């Protein structure tokens, strides 16, 4: 880190659980489930979309994220990834209501991995409903890595047939396919106030950060898995854990599988070549249900 003066601090705000991005996410998923209206409980993980936090244009860095050193630590490593987290649901949040948000960085850990230096930043978030009761406790794990070496060959031009369409398609009793395209990624970026250029700027993603294509958002993949739980008619969620294991790129085929486990459901997303085994999943998400 470059600024020893940085200290973690608590950020508190009162925000509207906005019906507009909720309706935008329902339109994006286009899965046949009713759109949550004002007064309805928010589905699991939809608070990532319903409470967008737009940074001022003047504070954005070259990658589209707000420059570090204010709320997040001034990590010098350029690549940022949303690696996973845990969420506990204590009470429902209602669409259209006011929510108090508290957030703080609880740990910053420097490590050396197989790909070089990395920094793990853990953020804790608490959301309180319109009555002041604690509704959601969330921990988020962010990972910063070194820049990738320049690609040996230019990335292939994105396929022209990546046309928009409904992203989720059921293929078997407990299996779905996730279809991604540039419009889907751009719409999700807008709905979540996420200006990170790896999700919509193909020349930047491939030429600067060295990815083979646009990167599918980690939160979009986790929401897709949570939506499968809803499509299966699953019980209300008490606790949820999600972890990203590998990147998924726009247009790559992806399979979503659901398996019943004690006290809940294990949901896994497999990218190209993934086998039906947890360690090979691109993203995994475990839901602990309320006891009926």
C-alpha positions as CSV (number, residue, x, y, z in Angstrom):
1,X,0.0,0.0,0.0
2,X,1.2,3.5,-0.8
3,X,-0.3,5.7,1.9
4,X,0.5,4.7,5.5
5,X,-1.9,7.4,6.8
6,X,-5.0,5.5,5.6
7,X,-7.2,4.2,8.4
8,X,-10.4,2.1,8.1
9,X,-13.5,4.0,9.1
10,X,-17.3,3.4,9.3
11,X,-19.4,4.9,6.6
12,X,-23.1,5.4,7.3
13,X,-25.9,6.5,5.0
14,X,-29.6,6.3,4.6
15,X,-30.7,5.2,1.1
16,X,-33.9,4.5,-0.8
17,X,-34.4,0.8,-1.8
18,X,-35.1,2.1,-5.3
19,X,-37.9,0.3,-7.3
20,X,-36.3,1.4,-10.6
21,X,-33.2,-0.8,-10.5
22,X,-35.3,-3.6,-9.0
23,X,-37.5,-3.4,-12.1
24,X,-34.3,-3.2,-14.3
25,X,-32.9,-6.4,-12.8
26,X,-36.3,-8.2,-13.3
27,X,-36.3,-7.2,-16.9
28,X,-32.6,-8.2,-17.3
29,X,-33.2,-11.7,-15.8
30,X,-36.5,-12.1,-17.8
31,X,-37.2,-15.5,-16.1
32,X,-41.0,-15.3,-15.7
33,X,-41.0,-14.5,-12.0
34,X,-43.1,-11.4,-10.9
35,X,-41.3,-8.1,-10.7
36,X,-41.0,-7.0,-7.0
37,X,-43.2,-3.9,-6.5
38,X,-43.0,-1.3,-3.8
39,X,-43.9,-2.9,-0.5
40,X,-42.8,-6.4,-1.7
41,X,-39.8,-8.1,0.0
42,X,-36.6,-8.0,-1.9
43,X,-35.3,-11.3,-3.3
44,X,-31.9,-12.6,-2.0
45,X,-28.9,-10.6,-3.3
46,X,-31.0,-8.0,-5.1
47,X,-29.8,-5.4,-2.6
48,X,-26.7,-5.2,-4.7
49,X,-28.8,-3.7,-7.4
50,X,-31.5,-1.9,-5.4
51,X,-29.0,0.2,-3.5
52,X,-26.7,1.6,-6.3
53,X,-24.0,3.9,-5.2
54,X,-22.9,6.2,-8.0
55,X,-19.4,7.7,-7.6
56,X,-18.7,11.2,-8.9
57,X,-17.0,11.1,-12.3
58,X,-14.1,13.1,-10.9
59,X,-13.1,10.4,-8.5
60,X,-12.9,7.5,-11.0
61,X,-9.6,5.9,-11.8
62,X,-8.4,4.6,-15.2
63,X,-10.2,1.2,-14.6
64,X,-13.5,2.9,-13.9
65,X,-13.5,2.2,-10.2
66,X,-13.3,5.0,-7.7
67,X,-9.7,5.8,-6.8
68,X,-8.6,4.0,-3.7
69,X,-7.5,5.6,-0.5
70,X,-10.8,6.9,0.9
71,X,-13.1,4.1,2.0
72,X,-11.0,1.3,0.4
73,X,-7.3,1.1,1.2
74,X,-4.8,2.6,-1.3
75,X,-3.8,-0.8,-2.7
76,X,-1.4,-0.3,-5.6
77,X,-2.1,-3.6,-7.4
78,X,-4.3,-2.9,-10.5
79,X,-6.6,-5.9,-10.9
80,X,-9.6,-5.9,-8.6
81,X,-12.0,-8.9,-8.2
82,X,-15.1,-9.6,-6.2
83,X,-14.1,-12.9,-4.8
84,X,-17.1,-13.9,-2.6
85,X,-18.6,-13.4,0.8
86,X,-21.3,-14.4,3.3
87,X,-24.7,-12.9,4.0
88,X,-27.2,-13.4,6.8
89,X,-30.8,-12.4,6.3
90,X,-32.5,-11.4,9.6
91,X,-35.5,-9.6,8.2
92,X,-36.9,-8.7,4.8
93,X,-36.1,-5.4,3.1
94,X,-39.1,-3.9,1.4
95,X,-38.9,-2.3,-2.1
96,X,-39.4,1.4,-1.9
97,X,-38.5,1.7,1.8
98,X,-35.6,3.6,3.4
99,X,-32.6,1.6,4.5
100,X,-29.7,2.6,6.7
101,X,-26.4,1.3,5.5
102,X,-23.2,0.8,7.6
103,X,-20.0,-0.3,5.9
104,X,-16.4,-0.7,7.1
105,X,-13.2,-2.4,6.0
106,X,-12.4,-4.9,8.7
107,X,-9.1,-6.4,7.4
108,X,-6.4,-5.9,4.8
109,X,-4.1,-8.8,4.2
110,X,-1.1,-9.0,1.9
111,X,-0.2,-12.4,0.5
112,X,1.8,-14.1,-2.2
113,X,-0.1,-16.5,-4.5
114,X,0.8,-18.6,-7.5
115,X,0.2,-15.6,-9.7
116,X,2.3,-13.2,-7.6
117,X,1.5,-10.6,-5.0
118,X,-2.1,-10.0,-3.9
119,X,-4.1,-8.1,-1.3
120,X,-7.3,-9.4,0.3
121,X,-9.7,-6.7,1.6
122,X,-12.6,-7.8,3.7
123,X,-15.6,-5.4,4.0
124,X,-18.5,-5.7,6.4
125,X,-21.9,-4.2,5.6
126,X,-25.0,-4.0,7.7
127,X,-28.4,-3.0,6.4
128,X,-31.2,-1.8,8.7
129,X,-34.8,-1.8,7.6
130,X,-37.3,1.1,7.8
131,X,-38.0,0.2,11.5
132,X,-34.4,0.3,12.5
133,X,-34.1,-3.5,12.8
134,X,-31.0,-5.2,11.5
135,X,-32.0,-6.9,8.2
136,X,-28.8,-8.0,6.5
137,X,-25.3,-8.7,7.7
138,X,-22.8,-9.1,4.8
139,X,-19.1,-9.7,4.5
140,X,-17.5,-9.1,1.1
141,X,-14.0,-10.4,0.0
142,X,-12.2,-8.2,-2.5
143,X,-8.9,-9.4,-4.1
144,X,-6.3,-7.2,-5.8
145,X,-3.7,-8.8,-8.0
146,X,-0.8,-7.8,-10.2
147,X,-1.4,-6.8,-13.8
148,X,-1.4,-9.7,-16.3
149,X,1.5,-9.8,-18.9
150,X,0.6,-8.4,-22.3
151,X,-1.3,-11.0,-24.4
152,X,1.0,-13.0,-26.7
153,X,-1.6,-12.6,-29.5
154,X,-4.4,-10.2,-30.0
155,X,-7.7,-11.4,-28.6
156,X,-10.3,-12.6,-31.1
157,X,-13.0,-10.2,-32.1
158,X,-16.2,-10.9,-30.2
159,X,-18.6,-13.1,-32.1
160,X,-21.2,-11.2,-34.0
161,X,-23.9,-13.7,-33.0
162,X,-23.8,-12.7,-29.4
163,X,-27.2,-11.1,-29.6
164,X,-29.3,-10.2,-26.6
165,X,-31.7,-12.8,-25.1
166,X,-33.0,-14.1,-21.8
167,X,-29.9,-15.3,-19.8
168,X,-31.4,-18.3,-17.9
169,X,-32.7,-21.4,-19.6
170,X,-33.8,-24.6,-17.8
171,X,-32.1,-27.7,-19.3
172,X,-33.1,-30.4,-16.8
173,X,-34.9,-30.7,-13.4
174,X,-32.1,-29.1,-11.5
175,X,-29.9,-27.7,-14.3
176,X,-29.9,-24.4,-16.1
177,X,-27.8,-22.7,-18.8
178,X,-26.6,-19.1,-18.4
179,X,-26.2,-17.2,-21.6
180,X,-24.3,-13.9,-21.6
181,X,-23.8,-11.2,-24.2
182,X,-22.4,-7.6,-24.2
183,X,-25.8,-6.0,-23.8
184,X,-26.5,-8.1,-20.7
185,X,-23.2,-7.1,-19.1
186,X,-23.7,-3.4,-20.0
187,X,-27.2,-3.4,-18.6
188,X,-26.0,-5.1,-15.3
189,X,-23.2,-2.6,-15.0
190,X,-25.6,0.3,-15.3
191,X,-28.1,-1.3,-12.9
192,X,-25.4,-1.7,-10.2
193,X,-23.6,1.6,-10.8
194,X,-20.5,-0.4,-11.7
195,X,-18.2,1.5,-14.0
196,X,-15.4,-1.2,-14.0
197,X,-14.3,-1.2,-17.7
198,X,-13.5,-5.0,-17.8
199,X,-17.3,-5.6,-18.1
200,X,-18.2,-3.4,-21.0
201,X,-15.0,-2.0,-22.6
202,X,-13.6,-4.8,-24.8
203,X,-10.4,-2.9,-26.0
204,X,-9.6,-2.1,-22.3
205,X,-10.4,-5.6,-21.0
206,X,-8.3,-7.3,-23.7
207,X,-5.6,-4.8,-24.4
208,X,-4.9,-3.3,-21.0
209,X,-5.8,-6.0,-18.4
210,X,-5.0,-8.9,-20.8
211,X,-8.3,-10.8,-20.5
212,X,-9.5,-12.9,-23.5
213,X,-12.8,-11.0,-23.5
214,X,-15.3,-9.1,-21.4
215,X,-15.5,-10.4,-17.8
216,X,-18.9,-11.5,-16.5
217,X,-19.6,-9.8,-13.2
218,X,-19.1,-12.0,-10.1
219,X,-22.3,-10.5,-8.6
220,X,-24.3,-11.3,-11.8
221,X,-23.2,-15.0,-11.5
222,X,-24.1,-15.1,-7.8
223,X,-27.5,-13.5,-8.5
224,X,-28.2,-16.0,-11.3
225,X,-27.5,-18.9,-8.9
226,X,-29.7,-17.3,-6.2
227,X,-32.4,-16.9,-8.9
228,X,-32.2,-20.6,-9.6
229,X,-33.1,-21.2,-6.0
230,X,-36.2,-19.0,-6.4
231,X,-37.1,-20.7,-9.7
232,X,-37.0,-24.1,-7.9
233,X,-39.5,-22.7,-5.3
234,X,-36.9,-22.8,-2.5
235,X,-37.7,-21.8,1.0
236,X,-36.8,-18.3,2.3
237,X,-33.0,-17.9,2.7
238,X,-31.5,-17.6,6.2
239,X,-27.9,-17.5,5.2
240,X,-25.9,-17.6,2.0
241,X,-22.3,-18.1,1.1
242,X,-20.8,-17.4,-2.4
243,X,-17.3,-17.8,-3.7
244,X,-15.8,-17.1,-7.2
245,X,-13.2,-19.7,-8.3
246,X,-12.4,-18.6,-11.8
247,X,-13.5,-15.9,-14.3
248,X,-16.3,-16.4,-16.8
249,X,-16.0,-14.5,-20.1
250,X,-18.8,-13.0,-22.1
251,X,-20.4,-15.6,-24.5
252,X,-18.8,-18.6,-22.9
253,X,-21.2,-21.5,-22.2
254,X,-22.1,-21.9,-18.5
255,X,-24.1,-24.5,-16.6
256,X,-25.9,-24.0,-13.3
257,X,-26.6,-27.0,-11.1
258,X,-28.6,-27.3,-7.9
259,X,-28.1,-30.0,-5.3
260,X,-30.0,-30.5,-2.1
261,X,-27.7,-30.7,1.0
262,X,-28.5,-30.8,4.7
263,X,-30.3,-27.6,5.8
264,X,-30.2,-26.1,2.3
265,X,-29.1,-26.1,-1.3
266,X,-25.7,-26.1,-3.0
267,X,-25.7,-24.2,-6.3
268,X,-22.7,-24.3,-8.7
269,X,-21.9,-22.5,-11.9
270,X,-19.5,-24.3,-14.3
271,X,-17.8,-22.5,-17.2
272,X,-16.4,-24.2,-20.3
273,X,-15.0,-27.7,-19.4
274,X,-16.1,-27.6,-15.8
275,X,-17.0,-31.0,-14.3
276,X,-19.8,-31.7,-11.8
277,X,-17.5,-31.4,-8.8
278,X,-17.2,-28.5,-6.4
279,X,-13.5,-27.7,-6.8
280,X,-14.0,-27.3,-10.6
281,X,-16.9,-24.9,-10.3
282,X,-16.4,-21.3,-11.6
283,X,-18.7,-20.0,-8.9
284,X,-20.4,-21.8,-6.0
285,X,-23.2,-20.6,-3.7
286,X,-24.6,-22.3,-0.7
287,X,-28.1,-21.4,0.6
288,X,-29.2,-22.2,4.1
289,X,-33.0,-22.1,4.2
290,X,-35.4,-21.2,6.9
291,X,-36.8,-24.2,8.7
292,X,-40.4,-24.7,7.8
